[in-house]
Amino acid sequence: MAPGREPLLVFGASGQVGDFLLPRLVALERSVLGVSRQVRADGAALHWLQADLDAGMPAAVPPSAVIFSLGPLDRFARWFVAAQAATRAVVALSSTSADTKAASPDPAERDLARRLREAESALLAACDARGIACTVLRPTLLYGAGRDRSLTRLAGLARRLHMFPWVPWASGLRQPLHVEDLTVACLAAWQRPAAVGRILALGGGERLPVSALLQRLRRSLGVPCLPVPLPVVGTAAVLPAPWRGAVARLRRDLVVDNAAAAGALGISPRGFQPRAADWLPQALRPARPSM
């Protein structure tokens, strides 16, 4: 899937996955074109196209060796189906929410799952009709870039308040996936023929109860945090509405089987052993010592 010297086109390049993927693409000594809604300064091998999938996105973009879609899949699929973009391959990110939220009691979550599944099907069908290699990845709970809206938000709140929720009753299994491992999967999906035409669920290399996940997160912060017990009864009622569904799922397993992704992509994601830097954006991380 990887031959040719056309540029590598990245939608959602300014997001958390782009933080890790763009340097890897530039290291391939290929021209990289990132799509962003904001004006951004070009680099030696990284150039930016200011555009918006909802407004102002050009129908035609430069021919590319591959398109990576790292942002909202429904918006990208809608544009791609109509745009007739010239590319050899597409690697697009969906979410395990397409499966895990399909039967949610929350109508908004069911609608999200429906839109993701419809976008996956439309994208795969369009690529198949045009002879374009396509892989859709469904990642689980992402962390590691300091920009996610779940674990990083919780880490930031705990740092400010020096308190952390203690939920020993939260027995549902989770499979956190480091963003860097997802970028490795994106590159493998482009380069390995075994991934073509498939929807691959991908989780981290370890399944653990939410209670244990939170304990490891607290230990990784590097600051003292007082454990605050959250009772089983009434916990959801005192939280803002967007968090209530998440609390209701704390006893449900939300994990995937990595076997298909591991076989097709040849990857082995890490277990959940977070460091303090995983909860900081790239610009705020301490510089690594030179070798």
C-alpha positions in Angstrom: 0.0 0.0 0.0 2.9 2.4 0.5 4.6 2.9 -2.9 4.7 6.2 -4.7 6.1 9.7 -3.9 2.9 11.7 -3.7 2.4 13.7 -0.5 0.9 12.2 2.6 -2.4 14.0 3.5 -3.6 14.2 7.1 -7.0 15.3 8.2 -7.3 16.2 11.8 -3.5 16.8 11.9 -3.7 19.3 14.7 -5.3 16.9 17.1 -3.9 14.6 19.7 -3.1 11.7 17.3 -1.5 14.2 14.9 0.9 15.2 17.7 2.5 11.7 17.4 1.8 10.8 13.8 3.1 13.9 12.0 6.7 13.5 13.3 6.7 9.9 12.2 5.5 10.8 8.7 8.1 13.6 8.4 10.8 11.1 9.4 9.9 9.1 6.3 11.4 11.9 4.2 8.1 12.4 2.4 6.1 15.6 1.9 3.3 15.8 4.4 0.2 18.0 4.0 -1.8 18.6 7.2 -5.4 19.9 7.1 -6.4 22.3 9.9 -9.1 24.9 10.4 -6.5 27.3 11.8 -3.6 29.0 9.9 -0.4 27.3 10.8 3.2 27.8 9.8 4.8 25.5 7.3 7.9 23.5 8.1 10.6 22.0 5.8 8.6 18.9 5.0 5.2 19.7 6.7 2.8 22.0 4.9 -0.6 23.1 6.0 -3.9 23.4 4.2 -6.4 25.6 6.0 -9.8 24.1 5.5 -12.9 22.9 7.3 -14.8 19.7 6.5 -18.0 21.5 7.5 -17.4 24.8 5.7 -14.8 25.8 3.2 -13.3 22.4 2.5 -12.2 22.3 -1.2 -13.8 19.6 -3.2 -10.4 18.7 -4.7 -7.2 18.3 -2.8 -3.7 17.4 -4.2 -3.3 13.7 -5.3 -1.8 11.8 -2.4 -0.2 8.5 -1.6 -2.4 8.1 1.5 -5.0 10.0 3.4 -5.1 9.7 7.2 -8.4 10.7 8.7 -7.8 11.4 12.4 -10.8 13.6 13.2 -14.6 13.0 13.2 -15.2 10.1 10.8 -18.8 11.0 9.8 -17.6 14.4 8.5 -14.6 13.0 6.7 -16.6 10.2 5.1 -19.3 12.6 3.9 -16.6 14.8 2.2 -14.7 11.8 0.8 -17.7 10.2 -0.8 -18.6 13.5 -2.6 -15.1 14.8 -3.4 -13.6 12.0 -5.6 -10.2 12.6 -3.9 -7.3 11.0 -5.8 -5.4 8.8 -3.4 -3.9 5.3 -3.3 -5.0 4.5 0.3 -7.1 5.7 3.2 -6.6 5.0 6.9 -9.4 6.4 9.0 -10.1 6.5 12.8 -13.5 5.5 14.1 -14.1 4.4 17.7 -15.2 1.4 19.6 -18.2 3.5 20.5 -19.6 2.3 17.2 -20.1 -1.1 19.0 -20.2 -0.4 22.7 -22.7 2.5 22.6 -25.1 0.9 20.0 -27.5 -0.3 22.7 -26.9 2.6 25.2 -29.9 3.9 27.1 -28.7 7.4 26.1 -30.2 8.4 22.8 -27.2 10.7 22.0 -24.8 7.8 22.4 -27.0 5.5 20.3 -27.0 8.2 17.6 -23.2 8.5 17.8 -22.8 4.7 17.3 -25.2 4.8 14.3 -23.3 7.7 12.7 -20.0 6.0 13.1 -21.2 2.7 11.6 -22.8 4.5 8.7 -19.7 6.5 8.1 -17.5 3.3 8.2 -19.7 1.6 5.7 -19.9 4.6 3.3 -16.1 5.1 3.4 -15.3 1.4 2.8 -17.8 1.2 0.0 -16.5 4.4 -1.7 -12.9 3.2 -1.5 -13.8 -0.3 -2.8 -15.7 1.2 -5.8 -12.6 3.4 -6.7 -10.0 0.7 -6.1 -8.5 2.5 -3.1 -7.0 0.5 -0.2 -8.9 1.4 3.0 -8.6 0.5 6.6 -10.8 1.7 9.5 -9.3 1.6 13.0 -11.6 1.5 16.1 -9.4 2.6 19.1 -10.5 2.2 22.7 -9.9 4.8 25.5 -7.1 7.0 24.3 -4.5 8.6 26.6 -0.9 9.8 26.4 -1.0 13.1 24.5 -2.3 15.2 27.4 -5.3 16.3 25.3 -8.0 13.7 25.7 -11.3 14.6 27.3 -11.5 11.8 29.8 -8.4 10.6 31.7 -6.4 13.8 31.1 -9.3 15.9 32.3 -9.5 13.8 35.4 -5.8 14.1 36.0 -5.9 17.8 35.6 -8.8 18.1 38.1 -7.0 15.9 40.6 -3.8 18.0 40.3 -5.8 21.2 41.0 -7.9 19.9 43.9 -5.4 17.3 45.3 -8.3 14.9 45.5 -9.1 11.8 43.5 -12.2 9.6 43.2 -12.0 6.2 45.0 -14.4 3.8 43.4 -13.6 0.2 44.5 -17.0 -0.9 43.2 -16.1 0.1 39.6 -15.4 -3.4 38.3 -15.9 -2.9 34.6 -12.8 -3.7 32.5 -11.1 -1.1 30.4 -8.2 -1.3 27.8 -6.5 2.2 27.6 -4.6 2.7 24.4 -1.6 5.1 24.3 -1.9 7.5 21.4 1.7 6.7 20.3 0.7 3.0 19.8 -2.3 4.2 17.7 0.0 6.1 15.4 2.1 2.9 15.0 -1.1 1.2 14.0 -2.0 3.9 11.5 1.3 3.5 9.7 1.0 -0.3 9.7 -2.5 0.0 8.3 -1.1 1.9 5.4 1.9 -0.3 4.8 0.5 -3.8 5.3 -1.8 -5.4 2.7 -3.4 -7.7 5.3 -5.2 -4.6 6.7 -6.9 -3.6 3.5 -10.7 -3.5 3.5 -11.1 -4.1 7.2 -12.5 -2.5 10.3 -10.0 -3.3 13.1 -10.8 -2.8 16.8 -7.6 -1.9 18.8 -7.2 -1.6 22.5 -4.2 -1.3 24.8 -2.1 -4.3 25.8 -3.8 -4.7 29.1 -7.3 -5.1 30.5 -7.9 -3.9 34.0 -10.8 -2.8 36.2 -11.7 0.8 36.3 -10.8 0.9 40.0 -7.3 -0.3 39.2 -7.0 2.0 36.2 -7.8 5.0 38.5 -5.3 3.9 41.1 -2.5 3.8 38.5 -3.6 7.2 37.2 -3.5 8.7 40.7 0.0 7.3 41.3 1.3 8.6 38.0 0.4 12.3 38.9 3.4 12.9 41.1 1.4 15.0 43.5 -0.4 13.9 46.7 -4.1 13.4 46.2 -6.6 12.5 48.9 -8.8 9.5 47.9 -12.5 10.6 48.0 -14.9 7.6 48.2 -17.8 7.7 45.7 -20.8 5.7 46.9 -22.5 3.4 44.5 -25.9 4.8 45.2 -26.4 8.4 44.1 -23.1 9.0 42.5 -24.5 9.7 39.0 -27.1 12.1 40.3 -24.6 14.6 41.6 -22.5 14.7 38.4 -23.1 16.9 35.3 -25.2 15.2 32.7 -22.3 14.3 30.3 -20.7 12.3 33.0 -23.7 10.3 34.1 -23.6 7.8 31.3 -19.9 7.2 32.0 -20.6 6.5 35.6 -23.4 4.1 34.7 -20.9 2.1 32.6 -18.3 1.8 35.3 -19.5 -1.8 36.0 -19.6 -2.8 32.3 -16.7 -4.3 30.4 -15.7 -2.0 27.5 -12.8 -4.0 25.9 -12.0 -5.5 22.5 -10.2 -8.5 21.2 -6.9 -7.4 19.7 -6.2 -10.6 17.9 -7.4 -9.4 14.4 -5.6 -6.1 14.7 -2.4 -7.7 16.0 -2.4 -10.2 13.1 -3.2 -7.7 10.4 -1.0 -4.9 11.7 1.8 -6.8 13.4 1.7 -4.6 16.5 1.6 -5.1 20.2 0.3 -2.1 22.2 1.8 -1.4 25.7 0.0 -2.1 29.0 -1.3 0.8 31.1 1.7 2.2 33.0 1.2 5.9 32.7 3.8 8.6 33.5 3.2 12.2 34.7 4.2 13.4 31.2 1.3 11.5 29.6 -1.2 14.0 31.1 0.7 17.1 29.7 0.4 18.5 26.2 3.6 18.1 24.1 4.6 21.7 24.5 4.6 21.5 28.3 6.6 18.2 28.7 10.1 18.4 30.1 12.8 17.9 27.5 14.4 14.5 27.4 18.1 14.4 28.2 20.3 14.1 25.2 22.2 10.9 24.7 
